[in-house]
Amino acid sequence: MKSEYIIERSTKSQIKDLLYTHHYLKDESKDFKSGYNYGLYKNEVLHVSGCLGACIFTKIPVPEIAVGAFGLPRDQQDGLWELSRLCIHPETQRAEYNITSWFVARCIKIFRKDVNVKAILSYADSAHHEGTIYKATNFKYYGLSDAKKDFWIKQSDGTYIKHSRGSVKGIEGEWRPRSRKHRFLLIYDKNLKKSIKWKETKYQ
C-alpha cells in the first residue's frame, strides 16, 4: 500500500546506487548532477539500500533553453527547473500500481514548498521511452528537441563513452547522432504561460 511509503529529501549518496543500477542512462552517463533530491522509502528506513525511488530537480541545463522556450534573458531565469532524473526500483513498480505517477506528483508538491518554482521542464529520450509518466502528471507536451550530435570518446579497451563537456580537439573518437528528446513542461507562473514560444503539440 502507498501509505507505507514516505518521501524524503535525500543526499546523492542515498540515491546513487538506485540510479547507477536501474536508471536507463546508467550505461551512457557515468554520473548524474545532484540538486533537490527526493527519495522514496518504505517503513521509514532511510539508508542507501532502502532507497526505492529517486526524483531529482536541477536548474535548467543551459540558459539557451529558457531563451528559446520563453524569450527570457539569463538574468531572468530564476525559478526555472528541470526534472533531470527519475527512477523507481523495478520491484516497486511491479508491486505498486501507478507508484511512479504517485511519487512524481508528491515530489513536485514538496519541491514547490521548498523553493520558488515557476516552471519545470523534463525530457524523455526517444531512444528509451516516450514520457508517458509526464502526461499522467499533467505536464504539457512540446514536441521533439532539435537534431544534434554528441562526441563519443574511444577508450583503451575499444569501447566508447559519451563526452560531457569541453573541447574534443585531439581526442580520438567519433561523432554520433543524438537521439531526439520529447519535451514536457509544467508552467506555474502566469507570465510564463503567456510568453511560451514553443508550440504545444498533441501527445501521441
Buried (B, 14 or more C-beta within 10 A) or exposed (E): EEEEBBBBEBEBEBBBEBBEEBBEBEEBBEEBEBBBBBBBBBEEEEEBEBBBBBBBBBBBEEBEBBBBBBEBEEEEBEBBBBBBBBBBBEEBBEEBEEBBBBBBEBBBEBBBEEEEBBBBBBBBBBEEEBBEBBBBBEBBBBBBBEEEEBBBBEEEEEEBBBBEEEEEEEEEBEEEEBBBBBBBBBBBBEEBBEEBEBEEEEBE
